[in-house]
Amino acid sequence: MPGLTYAIGDIHGRLDLLRAAVDAIAAHARGGLHKVICLGDYVDRGSDSKGVIETLMVLTANAPWRCLMGNHEDMMAGSLRSRDPDDIDRWLNNGGDATLDSYSDKVPLAHLEWLESLPLLHRDDHRLYVHAGVAPGAPVESQDKRVLVWIREAFLTANASALPCHVVHGHTPFWRKKPDPAVPERLPHRTNLDTGAYFTGILSVGVFDDAIPGGPVEILSITED
């Protein structure tokens, strides 16, 4: 039986907004059939990446929640595993310093293993959910990990015929055709839910009807108190 899918944009350490989103989704779903997909970038830049990861680990274990890998999870896990100074510097310079502060410099092995286990995409009958996007014209099964978590320009400028279906993504809070980072990008062939939560104070949750192709039927805007 079709239900609703709630897709959450980039959280980036904003535990307060994640908690508010959990409550908003529960109130909106009213006990009906639904699932929740988080589109990646749970860590870095915001003040409580540790709290976000702890919360998501519980939700994915006990509720209909699925978390996808973003480029920041990939950077974090990769640098902590490799211990390569260049990898670590790159991560820290992209907001990883805030993540380490939230952990008091020590990330538990269970958290690292959870990050490494995250899937790269989720597909249903009508849509593909992924962090950054897909390589235009390439089959879904042949997409490269780096593309799925990092791509921007080639994907953002692609037309509908180059994509496998409607793509729901985050990763890009603003670009030349999305000048306001606080506003989701809603196009016939893709939906961009990254509204820069860590600096705008707005976390966007797309509401998709599993029986209806295309973009969201509604967007929940989660804001600071």
C-alpha positions as CSV (number, residue, x, y, z in Angstrom):
1,M,0.0,0.0,0.0
2,P,1.5,3.4,-1.0
3,G,2.3,5.8,1.8
4,L,4.4,8.9,2.2
5,T,8.1,9.4,2.0
6,Y,9.7,12.2,3.9
7,A,13.1,13.4,2.7
8,I,15.3,15.5,4.9
9,G,17.9,17.9,3.5
10,D,21.4,18.5,4.8
11,I,21.5,18.7,8.7
12,H,25.1,19.6,9.3
13,G,25.2,19.2,13.1
14,R,21.9,21.0,13.8
15,L,20.6,18.6,16.4
16,D,17.9,21.2,17.4
17,L,16.5,21.2,13.8
18,L,16.7,17.4,13.5
19,R,14.7,17.0,16.7
20,A,12.1,19.5,15.5
21,A,11.9,17.6,12.2
22,V,11.3,14.3,14.0
23,D,8.3,15.9,15.8
24,A,7.0,17.6,12.7
25,I,7.1,14.4,10.6
26,A,5.3,12.4,13.4
27,A,2.6,15.1,13.6
28,H,2.2,15.2,9.8
29,A,2.1,11.4,9.3
30,R,-0.5,11.0,12.0
31,G,0.4,7.3,12.4
32,G,-0.1,6.6,8.7
33,L,2.3,4.5,6.5
34,H,5.5,6.4,5.9
35,K,9.2,6.2,5.7
36,V,11.9,8.8,6.2
37,I,15.1,9.2,4.1
38,C,17.9,11.5,5.2
39,L,19.9,12.8,2.3
40,G,23.3,13.0,3.9
41,D,25.6,15.6,5.4
42,Y,24.7,15.0,9.1
43,V,28.1,16.1,10.4
44,D,30.5,19.2,10.2
45,R,29.9,22.9,10.5
46,G,27.1,22.9,13.0
47,S,27.6,22.6,16.7
48,D,26.4,19.1,17.6
49,S,27.4,16.5,15.0
50,K,27.8,13.9,17.7
51,G,24.2,14.4,18.9
52,V,22.9,14.2,15.3
53,I,24.7,10.9,14.7
54,E,23.6,9.4,18.1
55,T,20.0,10.4,17.3
56,L,20.1,9.0,13.7
57,M,21.6,5.7,14.9
58,V,18.7,5.2,17.2
59,L,16.1,6.3,14.6
60,T,17.5,4.0,11.9
61,A,17.5,1.1,14.3
62,N,14.0,1.5,15.7
63,A,11.9,3.5,13.1
64,P,11.2,3.6,9.4
65,W,14.3,5.8,8.8
66,R,17.0,5.4,6.3
67,C,20.2,7.6,6.2
68,L,22.2,8.0,3.0
69,M,25.9,8.9,2.8
70,G,26.9,12.4,2.0
71,N,30.3,13.8,1.1
72,H,30.9,15.0,4.6
73,E,30.4,11.5,6.1
74,D,32.7,10.2,3.4
75,M,35.4,12.7,4.3
76,M,35.0,12.1,8.0
77,A,35.1,8.3,7.8
78,G,37.9,8.3,5.2
79,S,40.2,10.6,7.2
80,L,39.6,8.8,10.5
81,R,40.4,5.5,8.9
82,S,43.4,6.6,6.8
83,R,44.9,9.0,9.4
84,D,46.5,10.6,6.4
85,P,47.4,14.2,7.3
86,D,46.2,15.6,4.0
87,D,42.9,13.8,4.4
88,I,42.5,15.0,7.9
89,D,43.3,18.6,7.0
90,R,40.9,18.6,4.2
91,W,38.1,17.3,6.4
92,L,38.9,19.8,9.2
93,N,39.0,22.7,6.8
94,N,35.5,21.7,5.5
95,G,33.8,21.9,9.0
96,G,35.3,18.8,10.6
97,D,36.8,20.9,13.3
98,A,33.3,21.5,14.7
99,T,32.6,17.8,14.6
100,L,35.7,16.9,16.6
101,D,34.8,19.6,19.1
102,S,31.4,18.0,19.6
103,Y,33.1,14.6,20.2
104,S,35.8,16.1,22.4
105,D,38.3,14.8,19.8
106,K,37.4,11.1,20.1
107,V,34.9,9.5,17.8
108,P,33.6,6.1,19.0
109,L,34.3,3.1,16.7
110,A,30.6,2.4,16.6
111,H,29.9,5.8,15.1
112,L,32.7,5.4,12.5
113,E,31.3,2.0,11.5
114,W,27.8,3.4,11.2
115,L,29.1,6.1,8.9
116,E,30.9,3.6,6.7
117,S,27.8,1.4,6.5
118,L,25.5,4.1,5.0
119,P,24.0,3.4,1.6
120,L,24.7,5.7,-1.3
121,L,21.1,5.9,-2.7
122,H,17.5,4.7,-2.3
123,R,15.2,4.1,-5.2
124,D,11.4,3.5,-5.3
125,D,8.9,3.2,-8.1
126,H,9.0,6.9,-9.0
127,R,12.1,8.5,-7.6
128,L,15.8,8.2,-6.8
129,Y,17.1,9.6,-3.5
130,V,20.8,10.5,-3.3
131,H,23.0,13.1,-1.6
132,A,24.6,15.1,-4.5
133,G,23.1,13.7,-7.7
134,V,23.9,11.3,-10.5
135,A,26.1,11.4,-13.7
136,P,23.7,12.4,-16.5
137,G,23.1,9.6,-19.0
138,A,24.7,6.8,-17.0
139,P,22.7,3.9,-15.6
140,V,22.0,4.0,-11.9
141,E,23.8,0.7,-11.3
142,S,27.1,2.0,-12.8
143,Q,27.2,5.3,-10.9
144,D,30.5,6.0,-9.0
145,K,30.5,6.7,-5.3
146,R,32.4,9.9,-5.7
147,V,29.8,11.1,-8.2
148,L,26.9,10.3,-6.0
149,V,28.2,12.2,-3.0
150,W,30.1,15.1,-4.8
151,I,28.7,15.9,-8.2
152,R,27.3,19.4,-8.9
153,E,27.5,21.3,-12.2
154,A,27.0,18.4,-14.7
155,F,24.0,17.1,-12.7
156,L,22.5,20.5,-11.8
157,T,22.5,21.6,-15.5
158,A,21.2,18.3,-16.9
159,N,17.8,18.1,-18.4
160,A,15.1,15.6,-17.6
161,S,16.0,13.2,-20.4
162,A,19.5,12.7,-19.0
163,L,18.2,11.5,-15.6
164,P,16.8,8.0,-14.7
165,C,13.7,9.5,-13.0
166,H,12.9,12.3,-10.6
167,V,16.0,12.8,-8.4
168,V,15.7,14.0,-4.8
169,H,19.0,15.4,-3.4
170,G,20.8,17.9,-1.2
171,H,24.5,18.9,-1.3
172,T,24.0,22.3,-2.9
173,P,22.4,25.1,-0.8
174,F,23.0,27.7,-3.5
175,W,24.2,28.0,-7.0
176,R,23.6,30.5,-9.8
177,K,20.1,29.1,-10.5
178,K,19.3,28.8,-6.8
179,P,20.3,32.2,-5.4
180,D,18.5,31.9,-2.1
181,P,20.0,29.1,0.0
182,A,17.0,29.1,2.3
183,V,14.5,28.1,-0.5
184,P,14.3,24.5,-1.9
185,E,14.7,24.0,-5.6
186,R,11.6,22.4,-7.1
187,L,11.9,21.4,-10.7
188,P,10.0,18.8,-12.8
189,H,12.9,16.4,-12.9
190,R,14.6,17.0,-9.5
191,T,14.1,18.4,-6.1
192,N,17.0,20.0,-4.1
193,L,16.2,20.0,-0.4
194,D,19.5,21.5,0.9
195,T,18.6,24.8,2.5
196,G,21.8,25.4,4.3
197,A,20.4,24.6,7.8
198,Y,23.7,25.3,9.6
199,F,23.7,28.9,8.6
200,T,20.1,29.7,7.5
201,G,18.4,28.0,10.4
202,I,16.0,26.3,8.0
203,L,15.9,22.5,7.5
204,S,13.7,21.4,4.6
205,V,11.7,18.1,4.6
206,G,10.1,17.1,1.3
207,V,6.8,15.1,1.5
208,F,6.4,12.7,-1.4
209,D,3.4,10.6,-2.2
210,D,4.6,7.1,-3.1
211,A,1.8,6.7,-5.6
212,I,2.4,10.0,-7.5
213,P,5.5,10.6,-9.7
214,G,7.4,13.8,-9.6
215,G,8.2,16.3,-6.9
216,P,7.0,16.8,-3.4
217,V,3.3,17.3,-2.6
218,E,4.4,19.5,0.3
219,I,7.6,20.8,2.0
220,L,7.8,21.1,5.7
221,S,10.0,24.0,6.7
222,I,11.7,23.4,10.1
223,T,13.0,26.6,11.7
224,E,14.7,27.7,14.8
225,D,12.6,28.5,17.9
